[in-house]
Amino acid sequence: MNWWLIFMAVFAGSMLPMQGALNARLGAAMIHPMQATLVSYIGGTIACVLVLLLAQASIPDYKRLASIDWYLYLGGFLGAVFVSAMLYLMPRIGIANMLAAAILGQLVMSLIFDHFGLAG
């Protein structure tokens, strides 16, 4: 097993409580939680564009985007649902409870995806 990849996964996972705390505070500063979700995604979009520029990769063209199956775009929708849930739930149930419940949901869905071979 490549321990560097495991470390990277742990590091990425450690970002979730920070992201949640920041987004929860952002949500408190906004009128509606979806405004905070939008602002969060704008920040993420800027980060992705910067990484693409640094990697000297191009933004996908329309032809490539149009050729992709429609359901593959649901990842962004699901991400927005998760961020919105964090914005709403973290101030109400706390970071640890929110993330414990989220991890339970991830484990259950991972088992379902693995069992039925849904991840490809």
GROMACS elastic network, one bead per residue, 0.5 to 0.9 nm:
[ bonds ]
;  ai    aj funct       b0    kb
    1     4     6  0.88935   500
    1     5     6  0.84700   500
    1     6     6  0.83393   500
    2     5     6  0.56067   500
    2     6     6  0.67417   500
    2     7     6  0.89789   500
    3     7     6  0.60783   500
    3     8     6  0.85239   500
    4     7     6  0.50291   500
    4     8     6  0.61912   500
    4     9     6  0.86699   500
    5     9     6  0.62270   500
    5    10     6  0.86776   500
    6     9     6  0.50523   500
    6    10     6  0.62432   500
    6    11     6  0.85556   500
    7    10     6  0.50683   500
    7    11     6  0.60458   500
    7    12     6  0.85115   500
    8    12     6  0.60435   500
    8    13     6  0.84857   500
    9    12     6  0.50411   500
    9    13     6  0.60798   500
    9    14     6  0.85534   500
   10    14     6  0.61232   500
   10    15     6  0.88527   500
   11    14     6  0.50218   500
   11    15     6  0.67242   500
   12    15     6  0.53526   500
   12    16     6  0.74116   500
   13    16     6  0.55992   500
   13    17     6  0.81286   500
   14    17     6  0.64179   500
   14    18     6  0.73794   500
   15    18     6  0.52295   500
   15    19     6  0.59216   500
   15    20     6  0.84241   500
   16    20     6  0.58922   500
   16    21     6  0.84523   500
   16    99     6  0.79722   500
   17    21     6  0.60225   500
   17    22     6  0.85066   500
   17    95     6  0.64234   500
   17    96     6  0.80264   500
   17    99     6  0.73427   500
   18    21     6  0.51435   500
   18    22     6  0.60948   500
   18    23     6  0.83991   500
   19    22     6  0.52148   500
   19    23     6  0.59237   500
   19    24     6  0.83849   500
   19    83     6  0.88283   500
   19    86     6  0.89381   500
   20    23     6  0.50652   500
   20    24     6  0.58838   500
   20    25     6  0.85254   500
   20    83     6  0.75809   500
   20    86     6  0.57742   500
   20    87     6  0.68166   500
   20    90     6  0.70551   500
   20    95     6  0.72763   500
   20    99     6  0.89227   500
   21    24     6  0.50989   500
   21    25     6  0.62820   500
   21    26     6  0.85432   500
   21    86     6  0.84327   500
   21    87     6  0.82310   500
   21    90     6  0.73277   500
   21    91     6  0.84477   500
   21    95     6  0.71911   500
   22    25     6  0.52255   500
   22    26     6  0.61069   500
   22    27     6  0.85527   500
   22    87     6  0.88868   500
   23    27     6  0.59342   500
   23    28     6  0.85388   500
   23    36     6  0.68634   500
   23    37     6  0.76229   500
   23    40     6  0.70841   500
   23    83     6  0.76981   500
   23    84     6  0.87402   500
   23    86     6  0.74511   500
   23    87     6  0.57443   500
   24    28     6  0.62860   500
   24    29     6  0.87445   500
   24    33     6  0.86841   500
   24    36     6  0.83586   500
   24    86     6  0.68501   500
   24    88     6  0.71224   500
   24    89     6  0.83233   500
   24    90     6  0.64279   500
   24    91     6  0.64728   500
   25    28     6  0.50445   500
   25    29     6  0.64089   500
   25    30     6  0.88846   500
   25    87     6  0.79811   500
   25    91     6  0.84136   500
   26    29     6  0.51122   500
   26    30     6  0.64633   500
   26    33     6  0.85068   500
   26    35     6  0.89962   500
   26    36     6  0.57651   500
   26    37     6  0.86994   500
   26    39     6  0.85524   500
   26    40     6  0.84331   500
   26    87     6  0.80566   500
   27    30     6  0.51714   500
   27    31     6  0.76332   500
   27    32     6  0.70125   500
   27    33     6  0.51528   500
   27    34     6  0.80461   500
   27    35     6  0.74783   500
   27    37     6  0.77657   500
   27    84     6  0.89128   500
   27    87     6  0.58487   500
   27    88     6  0.77614   500
   28    31     6  0.75758   500
   28    32     6  0.83992   500
   28    33     6  0.78374   500
   28    36     6  0.84593   500
   28    87     6  0.83689   500
   28    91     6  0.88250   500
   29    32     6  0.88966   500
   29    36     6  0.81784   500
   30    33     6  0.67869   500
   30    34     6  0.87547   500
   30    35     6  0.64446   500
   30    36     6  0.62542   500
   31    34     6  0.87810   500
   31    35     6  0.72312   500
   31    36     6  0.85579   500
   32    35     6  0.54662   500
   32    36     6  0.71111   500
   33    36     6  0.52323   500
   33    37     6  0.63831   500
   33    38     6  0.87768   500
   33    84     6  0.64745   500
   33    85     6  0.89825   500
   33    87     6  0.64085   500
   33    88     6  0.68692   500
   34    38     6  0.60899   500
   34    39     6  0.85426   500
   34    80     6  0.86981   500
   34    84     6  0.65002   500
   34    87     6  0.87235   500
   35    38     6  0.51003   500
   35    39     6  0.62385   500
   35    40     6  0.85613   500
   36    39     6  0.50217   500
   36    40     6  0.60124   500
   36    41     6  0.85344   500
   36    84     6  0.80779   500
   36    87     6  0.78146   500
   37    40     6  0.50287   500
   37    41     6  0.61625   500
   37    42     6  0.85968   500
   37    80     6  0.66718   500
   37    81     6  0.88779   500
   37    83     6  0.62774   500
   37    84     6  0.59061   500
   37    87     6  0.77777   500
   38    41     6  0.50995   500
   38    42     6  0.61392   500
   38    43     6  0.86658   500
   38    80     6  0.83521   500
   39    42     6  0.50301   500
   39    43     6  0.63404   500
   39    44     6  0.86928   500
   40    43     6  0.51616   500
   40    44     6  0.63171   500
   40    45     6  0.86949   500
   40    83     6  0.83826   500
   41    45     6  0.59756   500
   41    46     6  0.84996   500
   41    80     6  0.80335   500
   42    46     6  0.62195   500
   42    47     6  0.86189   500
   43    46     6  0.51754   500
   43    47     6  0.62857   500
   43    48     6  0.87426   500
   44    47     6  0.50107   500
   44    48     6  0.61900   500
   44    49     6  0.86641   500
   45    48     6  0.50603   500
   45    49     6  0.61969   500
   45    50     6  0.86031   500
   46    49     6  0.51612   500
   46    50     6  0.62091   500
   46    51     6  0.86889   500
   47    50     6  0.51380   500
   47    51     6  0.62403   500
   47    52     6  0.86615   500
   48    51     6  0.51061   500
   48    52     6  0.61484   500
   48    53     6  0.85889   500
   49    52     6  0.50527   500
   49    53     6  0.61574   500
   49    54     6  0.86101   500
   49    59     6  0.78965   500
   50    53     6  0.50457   500
   50    54     6  0.61220   500
   50    55     6  0.85071   500
   51    54     6  0.50254   500
   51    55     6  0.59746   500
   51    56     6  0.83308   500
   51    57     6  0.84646   500
   52    55     6  0.50606   500
   52    56     6  0.59153   500
   52    57     6  0.50095   500
   52    58     6  0.65101   500
   52    59     6  0.72988   500
   53    57     6  0.61713   500
   53    58     6  0.74340   500
   53    59     6  0.89612   500
   54    57     6  0.77222   500
   55    58     6  0.87853   500
   58    61     6  0.83867   500
   60    63     6  0.83142   500
   60    64     6  0.64494   500
   60    65     6  0.67058   500
   61    64     6  0.55804   500
   61    65     6  0.63700   500
   61    66     6  0.87329   500
   62    66     6  0.59251   500
   62    67     6  0.85539   500
   63    66     6  0.51755   500
   63    67     6  0.63088   500
   64    67     6  0.52435   500
   64    68     6  0.67843   500
   65    68     6  0.56173   500
   65    69     6  0.89082   500
   66    69     6  0.80692   500
   66    70     6  0.86014   500
   67    70     6  0.87683   500
   68    71     6  0.85047   500
   68    72     6  0.70774   500
   68    73     6  0.83869   500
   69    72     6  0.57532   500
   69    73     6  0.78004   500
   70    73     6  0.58311   500
   70    74     6  0.77294   500
   71    74     6  0.54169   500
   71    75     6  0.82336   500
   72    75     6  0.64961   500
   72    76     6  0.88993   500
   73    76     6  0.61763   500
   73    77     6  0.73999   500
   74    78     6  0.60896   500
   74    79     6  0.84810   500
   75    78     6  0.50690   500
   75    79     6  0.60591   500
   75    80     6  0.85935   500
   76    80     6  0.61976   500
   76    81     6  0.86692   500
   77    80     6  0.51066   500
   77    81     6  0.63350   500
   77    82     6  0.87690   500
   78    81     6  0.50027   500
   78    82     6  0.62782   500
   78    83     6  0.86960   500
   79    82     6  0.50498   500
   79    83     6  0.61531   500
   79    84     6  0.84612   500
   80    83     6  0.51034   500
   80    84     6  0.59330   500
   80    85     6  0.83970   500
   81    84     6  0.51311   500
   81    85     6  0.60510   500
   81    86     6  0.86168   500
   82    85     6  0.50587   500
   82    86     6  0.62095   500
   82    87     6  0.86421   500
   82   102     6  0.88374   500
   83    86     6  0.50496   500
   83    87     6  0.61892   500
   83    88     6  0.86860   500
   84    87     6  0.50105   500
   84    88     6  0.62346   500
   84    89     6  0.84987   500
   85    88     6  0.51444   500
   85    89     6  0.57664   500
   85    90     6  0.80602   500
   85    98     6  0.89227   500
   86    89     6  0.52188   500
   86    90     6  0.54756   500
   86    91     6  0.84774   500
   86    95     6  0.85428   500
   86    98     6  0.71770   500
   86    99     6  0.86507   500
   87    90     6  0.61159   500
   87    91     6  0.74157   500
   88    91     6  0.67176   500
   88    92     6  0.71747   500
   89    92     6  0.51034   500
   89    93     6  0.58269   500
   89    94     6  0.72740   500
   89    95     6  0.83895   500
   89    98     6  0.65974   500
   90    93     6  0.54359   500
   90    95     6  0.51913   500
   90    96     6  0.84209   500
   90    97     6  0.79533   500
   90    98     6  0.59284   500
   90    99     6  0.86395   500
   91    94     6  0.56405   500
   91    95     6  0.76647   500
   93    96     6  0.81733   500
   93    97     6  0.60073   500
   93    98     6  0.64222   500
   94    97     6  0.55281   500
   94    98     6  0.61005   500
   94    99     6  0.85868   500
   95    98     6  0.51841   500
   95    99     6  0.60401   500
   95   100     6  0.84201   500
   96    99     6  0.52653   500
   96   100     6  0.59278   500
   96   101     6  0.85006   500
   97   100     6  0.50916   500
   97   101     6  0.60963   500
   97   102     6  0.84270   500
   98   101     6  0.52840   500
   98   102     6  0.60589   500
   98   103     6  0.86028   500
   99   103     6  0.59237   500
   99   104     6  0.84311   500
  100   103     6  0.51225   500
  100   104     6  0.62324   500
  100   105     6  0.86673   500
  101   104     6  0.50444   500
  101   105     6  0.62494   500
  101   106     6  0.86389   500
  102   105     6  0.50132   500
  102   106     6  0.61329   500
  102   107     6  0.86267   500
  103   107     6  0.60855   500
  103   108     6  0.85662   500
  104   107     6  0.51503   500
  104   108     6  0.61964   500
  104   109     6  0.85798   500
  105   108     6  0.52307   500
  105   109     6  0.60947   500
  105   110     6  0.83825   500
  106   109     6  0.52199   500
  106   110     6  0.58637   500
  106   111     6  0.85380   500
  107   111     6  0.61769   500
  107   112     6  0.86786   500
  108   111     6  0.52171   500
  108   112     6  0.63988   500
  108   113     6  0.87529   500
  109   112     6  0.50119   500
  109   113     6  0.60825   500
  109   114     6  0.84922   500
  110   113     6  0.50577   500
  110   114     6  0.59798   500
  110   115     6  0.83719   500
  111   114     6  0.51465   500
  111   115     6  0.59101   500
  111   116     6  0.85633   500
  112   115     6  0.51347   500
  112   116     6  0.62054   500
  112   117     6  0.82245   500
  112   118     6  0.80882   500
  113   116     6  0.54313   500
  113   117     6  0.56080   500
  113   119     6  0.60756   500
  114   118     6  0.66046   500
  114   119     6  0.70846   500
  115   118     6  0.79502   500
  116   119     6  0.85433   500
  117   120     6  0.62634   500
